[in-house]
Amino acid sequence: MGLDTTDTGTGPVTVQRGLPAGAERRAAELYWEAFGRKLGPALNPPDKAVPFIASHLNADRAVCALLDGQLVGLAGYQLGGRALTGGSASAVLRVYGHLRGLPRLLLLALFERHPAPGQLVMDGIAVDPGIRGRGVGSLLIEEVAAVAAEQHCREIRLDVIDINPHARALYERRGFTAVRTARTPYLRGLLGFGAVTTMRRAVGTRGAREL
């Protein structure tokens, strides 16, 4: 599924907290474009995955980038036991059926990350391909960092997979440091990646280049 990037606008990009009302489908499309390769084995086909994601979003766990009033990027985070993307086990089974749903639940469990005390877990960044290179990812990261500071968190944590070096480079520029890499070569054939690196950034620090 591709995104419509024929008119990405020329005005300034603004950032807001919370997903705008009515933007759930657009958010799910952006999220799937960014993470569909990773989530595909658990949520494919796209015509089921995108509506499922859209109907189980926690709007208050997102920071969003808007251009000419259109959603062009978002970052999700997990705090207080709630993340941007949701969906209970029963919801998965209802959409995909019990026979096909059970193995999907096992795959989804592999992606679960829970914050330690004092941590905010960032779920990743999705930016419209037509607007990449304009600093949207950095804007979203810094807004998430502001949320973390206001919530008195001491650090932000995220995971990045080995097939996404561009994302890792962005995180490093914004002050994140790799602290651990879990290698799972036995999952490469199933999930498409064989290693996950955990990165952390202390709250109150900024990246190498100020915005």
C-alpha positions as CSV (number, residue, x, y, z in Angstrom):
1,M,0.0,0.0,0.0
2,G,1.5,3.3,-1.0
3,L,0.9,6.8,0.4
4,D,-0.3,9.7,-1.7
5,T,2.7,12.0,-1.7
6,T,1.9,14.0,-4.8
7,D,1.2,17.2,-2.8
8,T,3.2,17.5,0.3
9,G,2.8,21.2,0.7
10,T,5.4,24.0,1.0
11,G,4.4,25.7,4.3
12,P,6.0,25.2,7.7
13,V,5.8,21.9,9.5
14,T,4.1,22.2,12.9
15,V,4.1,19.7,15.7
16,Q,1.3,19.0,18.1
17,R,0.6,16.5,20.8
18,G,-2.2,14.1,20.3
19,L,-3.6,12.6,17.1
20,P,-6.0,15.0,15.3
21,A,-9.6,13.8,15.3
22,G,-10.4,12.0,12.0
23,A,-6.7,11.3,11.2
24,E,-6.7,7.7,12.4
25,R,-6.7,6.1,9.0
26,R,-3.9,8.5,7.8
27,A,-1.9,7.7,10.9
28,A,-2.3,4.0,10.4
29,E,-1.2,4.3,6.8
30,L,2.0,6.2,7.8
31,Y,2.6,3.7,10.6
32,W,2.2,0.8,8.2
33,E,4.5,2.4,5.5
34,A,7.2,2.7,8.2
35,F,6.8,-0.5,10.0
36,G,4.9,-2.9,7.7
37,R,8.0,-4.8,6.9
38,K,8.5,-5.5,10.5
39,L,4.9,-6.1,11.5
40,G,3.8,-7.8,8.3
41,P,4.2,-11.4,9.5
42,A,1.9,-10.6,12.4
43,L,-0.7,-8.3,10.8
44,N,-0.7,-8.9,7.0
45,P,-2.5,-8.5,4.7
46,P,-2.4,-4.7,4.6
47,D,-6.1,-4.4,3.9
48,K,-6.7,-5.9,7.3
49,A,-3.6,-4.5,9.1
50,V,-4.3,-0.8,8.4
51,P,-7.9,-0.8,9.6
52,F,-6.9,-2.8,12.6
53,I,-4.2,-0.3,13.6
54,A,-6.5,2.6,12.9
55,S,-9.2,1.3,15.1
56,H,-6.8,0.6,18.1
57,L,-4.8,3.8,18.4
58,N,-4.5,5.7,21.6
59,A,-4.5,9.3,20.3
60,D,-3.0,10.8,23.4
61,R,0.2,8.7,23.0
62,A,1.3,10.4,19.8
63,V,3.1,13.6,18.8
64,C,2.2,14.6,15.2
65,A,3.7,16.7,12.4
66,L,1.3,18.6,10.3
67,L,1.8,20.4,7.0
68,D,-1.0,22.5,5.6
69,G,-3.3,20.8,8.0
70,Q,-2.4,17.3,6.8
71,L,-0.7,14.7,9.0
72,V,2.7,14.0,7.6
73,G,4.5,12.3,10.5
74,L,4.0,10.9,13.9
75,A,5.9,9.4,16.8
76,G,4.3,7.1,19.4
77,Y,5.4,6.6,22.9
78,Q,4.5,4.3,25.8
79,L,3.9,5.8,29.2
80,G,1.7,4.8,32.2
81,G,0.9,1.4,30.7
82,R,-0.5,2.8,27.4
83,A,1.2,3.1,24.0
84,L,0.1,4.6,20.7
85,T,-0.9,1.2,19.2
86,G,-3.2,-1.0,21.0
87,G,-5.5,-3.9,20.4
88,S,-6.3,-6.7,22.8
89,A,-5.7,-10.4,22.2
90,S,-9.5,-10.8,21.7
91,A,-9.5,-8.0,19.1
92,V,-6.7,-9.8,17.1
93,L,-8.6,-13.1,17.2
94,R,-11.8,-11.4,16.2
95,V,-10.2,-9.9,13.1
96,Y,-7.9,-12.7,12.0
97,G,-9.8,-15.7,13.5
98,H,-8.6,-18.1,16.1
99,L,-6.7,-20.5,13.9
100,R,-4.6,-17.7,12.3
101,G,-4.8,-15.3,15.2
102,L,-3.0,-17.4,17.8
103,P,0.3,-17.5,16.0
104,R,0.0,-13.8,15.3
105,L,-0.4,-13.1,19.0
106,L,2.9,-14.9,19.6
107,L,4.7,-12.7,17.0
108,L,3.2,-9.5,18.4
109,A,4.4,-10.6,21.9
110,L,8.0,-10.4,20.5
111,F,7.6,-6.7,19.9
112,E,6.3,-5.8,23.3
113,R,8.4,-3.4,25.3
114,H,7.7,-2.2,28.8
115,P,9.2,0.9,30.4
116,A,11.3,0.5,33.5
117,P,10.6,3.0,36.3
118,G,11.6,6.5,35.1
119,Q,11.6,5.6,31.5
120,L,9.5,6.6,28.5
121,V,9.6,4.1,25.7
122,M,9.4,5.5,22.2
123,D,7.6,3.3,19.7
124,G,9.3,4.7,16.6
125,I,8.8,7.4,14.0
126,A,6.8,7.4,10.8
127,V,7.2,10.2,8.3
128,D,5.6,10.7,4.9
129,P,8.2,9.7,2.3
130,G,7.5,12.8,0.3
131,I,8.7,15.1,3.1
132,R,11.7,13.2,4.5
133,G,14.8,15.3,4.7
134,R,13.1,18.4,6.2
135,G,13.9,17.6,9.8
136,V,10.5,16.2,10.7
137,G,11.9,13.2,12.5
138,S,14.1,15.5,14.7
139,L,11.1,17.7,15.5
140,L,9.1,14.7,16.6
141,I,11.9,13.3,18.8
142,E,12.4,16.6,20.6
143,E,8.6,16.9,21.3
144,V,8.7,13.4,22.7
145,A,11.7,14.4,24.8
146,A,9.6,17.4,26.1
147,V,6.8,15.0,27.1
148,A,9.3,12.8,28.9
149,A,10.7,15.8,30.8
150,E,7.2,17.0,31.9
151,Q,6.5,13.5,33.1
152,H,9.7,13.5,35.2
153,C,11.2,10.6,33.3
154,R,15.0,10.3,33.5
155,E,15.5,8.7,30.1
156,I,14.0,7.8,26.8
157,R,14.4,4.3,25.4
158,L,13.8,2.9,22.0
159,D,14.6,-0.2,19.8
160,V,15.8,-0.1,16.3
161,I,16.2,-3.1,14.0
162,D,19.3,-3.9,12.0
163,I,17.7,-3.3,8.6
164,N,16.9,0.3,9.4
165,P,20.3,2.1,9.5
166,H,18.8,5.5,8.6
167,A,16.6,5.5,11.7
168,R,19.6,4.5,13.9
169,A,21.7,7.4,12.4
170,L,18.9,9.8,13.1
171,Y,18.6,8.6,16.7
172,E,22.4,8.9,17.2
173,R,22.3,12.5,15.9
174,R,19.6,13.3,18.4
175,G,21.6,12.1,21.3
176,F,20.7,8.4,21.6
177,T,23.4,5.9,22.5
178,A,23.3,2.1,21.8
179,V,23.4,0.2,25.0
180,R,22.6,-3.4,24.0
181,T,22.1,-5.5,20.8
182,A,20.0,-8.7,20.9
183,R,20.9,-10.9,18.0
184,T,18.1,-13.3,16.8
185,P,19.3,-14.8,13.5
186,Y,16.8,-17.5,13.8
187,L,14.0,-14.9,13.3
188,R,15.5,-13.4,10.2
189,G,13.7,-15.7,7.8
190,L,10.4,-15.0,9.5
191,L,10.6,-11.4,10.5
192,G,13.2,-10.1,8.0
193,F,15.6,-8.8,10.6
194,G,18.1,-10.5,12.8
195,A,19.1,-8.0,15.5
196,V,17.5,-5.3,17.6
197,T,19.5,-2.6,19.2
198,T,18.3,-0.8,22.4
199,M,19.2,2.9,22.5
200,R,18.8,5.4,25.3
201,R,19.0,9.1,25.8
202,A,19.0,10.9,29.1
203,V,16.1,13.4,29.5
204,G,17.4,17.0,29.3
205,T,20.0,16.3,26.6
206,R,19.7,17.2,23.0
207,G,21.2,16.0,19.7
208,A,24.4,17.0,18.1
209,R,22.6,19.7,16.1
210,E,20.2,22.1,17.7
211,L,16.9,22.6,16.0
